[in-house]
């Protein structure tokens, strides 16, 4: 299966992996990679870098929205093979290191197996290595507040709830918000299309996740690059408000 690479704007690409998206930000020969898909998406991840004219050794940093296996999958591989630093919110560092796991349990999935899409999604998770642990040996917190000195100049925005240290990334100059799982536009287990929260079983604290939509609503942008689902064009604030209305 080949990842679908979509050119969003200057140096910005949204990549649709098997069930999860990642983002490539380019500046000259250097690349910032936001998330890495499932462990089983590695060949697609590397192919997507080639498709934009780059290579894994050009990735100057991996930014992680949150340390679930479908976003963290190849982060340690890149760190071990190329010395690529893996950066994320301070509260998410121990999660990425494997000190604990805040992820939907097998029991919760089984209790929700009657819901449309859950069983096919579960099979995909198993086949993609999503039930294993894939810790990063030395994940690092962001070095300072504000824009990161990386291609794209992404600004981390703490959006807890899905996990304690979940972060979106704002590209103010480009009008882009990389929302991870704080705000998505679709999912294999959802029958809703368009801006939404993931189904409740996926969140560590659903009420807090809903509250973080208010943070996203305050960001200036008209392009939403979600962790799941298609690119969404239109005011990000309106997308966040629509997701909050659907959540209640």
C-alpha positions in Angstrom: 0.0 0.0 0.0 1.3 3.4 -1.0 0.9 6.5 1.2 -0.9 9.4 -0.5 1.1 12.6 -0.4 -0.8 15.9 -0.8 1.0 19.2 -1.4 -0.8 21.7 0.9 1.4 24.8 0.3 5.0 26.0 0.2 7.0 23.2 1.8 4.0 21.6 3.5 2.7 18.1 2.7 0.0 16.1 4.3 0.6 12.3 4.0 -2.2 9.8 4.4 -0.7 6.5 5.7 -2.7 3.3 6.2 -5.1 4.8 8.8 -3.0 7.7 10.2 -1.6 10.9 8.8 1.8 12.6 9.2 3.1 15.9 7.9 6.3 16.8 6.1 7.6 20.4 6.4 10.5 21.2 4.0 12.9 24.1 4.0 15.7 23.8 1.5 17.3 20.4 2.0 16.0 20.1 5.6 12.8 18.5 6.8 10.6 18.5 9.9 8.5 15.4 10.3 5.3 15.6 12.4 4.3 12.1 13.5 5.3 8.9 11.9 2.3 6.6 11.5 2.0 3.0 12.7 5.2 0.8 12.9 3.8 -1.0 9.9 3.7 2.3 7.9 7.5 2.6 7.8 7.9 1.7 4.2 5.2 4.3 3.3 6.8 6.9 5.6 10.2 6.5 3.8 8.6 6.5 0.4 6.7 9.7 1.2 10.0 11.4 2.1 11.4 10.3 -1.3 8.3 11.5 -3.1 8.9 15.1 -1.8 12.5 14.9 -2.9 14.0 14.2 0.5 15.4 11.3 2.6 15.3 10.2 6.2 18.8 11.6 6.9 17.5 15.0 6.0 14.9 15.0 8.8 16.3 17.4 11.4 13.6 16.6 14.0 10.6 14.4 14.5 7.8 16.3 16.3 5.2 14.0 18.0 1.6 15.1 18.7 1.2 12.3 21.2 2.8 9.0 22.0 0.2 6.5 20.7 1.6 3.7 18.5 -0.1 5.0 15.4 1.8 8.3 15.6 5.0 7.2 17.3 5.6 4.1 15.2 8.9 4.9 13.5 10.2 7.7 15.8 12.7 5.4 17.5 13.8 3.9 14.2 14.7 7.4 12.9 16.5 8.3 16.1 18.5 5.1 16.1 19.3 5.0 12.4 20.0 8.7 11.8 20.3 10.4 15.2 17.1 12.3 14.7 15.9 14.1 17.8 12.3 13.3 18.8 10.6 16.3 20.4 7.3 16.5 22.2 5.5 18.2 25.2 7.1 17.7 28.5 4.0 15.9 29.8 4.2 13.4 26.9 8.0 12.6 27.3 7.5 9.8 29.8 4.7 8.4 27.7 7.0 8.3 24.6 9.7 6.8 26.8 7.4 3.9 27.7 7.1 4.7 31.4 3.3 4.2 31.1 0.8 3.6 28.3 -2.3 5.8 28.0 -4.0 4.0 25.1 -7.4 2.4 24.6 -7.3 -1.1 26.2 -8.1 -4.4 24.5 -11.1 -4.8 26.9 -12.5 -1.4 25.9 -12.2 -2.2 22.3 -13.9 -5.6 22.8 -16.8 -3.9 24.7 -17.2 -1.5 21.7 -16.8 -4.2 19.0 -20.5 -3.9 18.1 -19.9 -0.4 16.9 -19.6 0.1 13.1 -16.0 -0.1 11.9 -14.4 -1.2 15.2 -13.7 -4.8 14.2 -12.0 -3.9 10.8 -10.1 -1.1 12.5 -8.9 -3.6 15.2 -7.6 -6.0 12.6 -5.7 -3.2 11.0 -4.1 -2.2 14.3 -2.9 -5.8 14.9 -1.5 -6.1 11.4 0.3 -2.7 11.6 2.0 -3.4 14.9 -0.2 -1.1 16.8 -0.6 -3.2 19.9 3.1 -3.4 20.6 5.2 -1.0 22.6 7.6 1.2 20.6 9.3 3.5 23.1 11.7 6.2 22.2 15.0 5.9 24.0 15.6 9.6 24.7 12.6 11.7 23.8 13.2 15.4 24.4 10.8 18.2 25.6 10.6 21.3 23.4 13.7 23.5 24.1 11.7 26.7 24.6 8.3 28.3 24.3 7.2 29.7 21.0 8.2 28.8 17.5 10.7 26.0 17.1 13.8 26.7 15.1 13.0 24.0 12.5 11.6 23.9 9.0 8.1 25.3 9.0 8.7 27.2 12.3 6.0 25.2 14.0 4.5 26.5 17.3 3.6 23.8 19.8 0.1 24.2 21.2 -0.7 22.1 24.3 -4.1 20.4 23.7 -4.5 17.8 26.5 -7.3 15.3 26.8 -6.6 12.7 24.2 -3.4 12.3 26.2 -2.0 14.5 28.9 0.7 15.9 26.8 -1.0 16.1 23.4 0.2 19.0 21.2 -1.0 20.5 18.0 1.4 22.5 15.9 0.5 25.9 14.5 2.1 27.4 11.4 0.9 31.0 11.7 2.6 32.3 8.5 1.0 29.5 6.4 -2.4 29.6 8.2 -2.0 25.9 8.9 -2.9 23.9 12.1 -1.6 20.4 12.5 -4.1 19.0 15.0 -3.1 15.4 15.6 -5.9 13.7 17.4 -7.2 16.8 19.2 -9.4 17.5 16.2 -9.9 15.1 13.3 -12.0 15.0 10.1 -12.8 11.3 10.0 -11.8 7.9 11.5 -12.4 4.3 10.6 -14.6 3.9 13.7 -16.7 7.0 13.1 -19.6 7.4 10.8 -19.3 11.2 10.9 -17.6 13.1 8.2 -15.9 16.5 8.9 -14.5 18.1 12.0 -15.0 16.0 15.1 -13.5 14.5 18.2 -12.5 10.9 18.0 -15.0 8.5 19.7 -14.9 8.7 23.4 -13.1 5.4 24.0 -9.9 6.8 22.6 -9.5 9.7 25.0 -7.7 9.6 28.3 -10.0 12.5 29.5 -12.8 13.2 27.0 -14.0 16.3 28.9 -10.5 17.8 28.8 -10.3 16.9 25.1 -13.5 18.8 24.4 -12.2 21.7 26.4 -9.0 21.8 24.2 -11.2 22.4 21.2 -11.5 25.9 22.6 -7.7 26.3 22.4 -7.8 25.3 18.8 -10.7 27.6 18.1 -8.4 30.5 19.0 -5.8 29.7 16.4 -5.7 31.7 13.2 -5.7 29.4 10.2 -7.7 28.2 7.3 -6.1 24.8 6.7 -6.5 21.9 9.1 -4.1 18.9 8.9 -5.6 16.3 11.2 -4.2 13.0 12.5 -7.0 11.1 10.9 -9.2 12.0 8.0 -8.8 14.3 5.0 -7.4 17.8 4.8 -10.0 20.3 5.9 -10.2 23.8 4.4 -12.0 26.6 6.1 -11.5 28.6 9.3 -9.9 26.3 11.9 -11.9 28.1 14.6 -15.1 27.2 13.0 -14.0 23.6 12.6 -13.2 23.4 16.3 -16.6 24.8 17.2 -18.3 22.4 14.9 -16.5 19.5 16.6 -17.4 20.7 20.0 -21.1 21.0 19.0 -21.0 17.4 17.8 -19.3 16.2 21.0 -22.4 17.2 23.1 
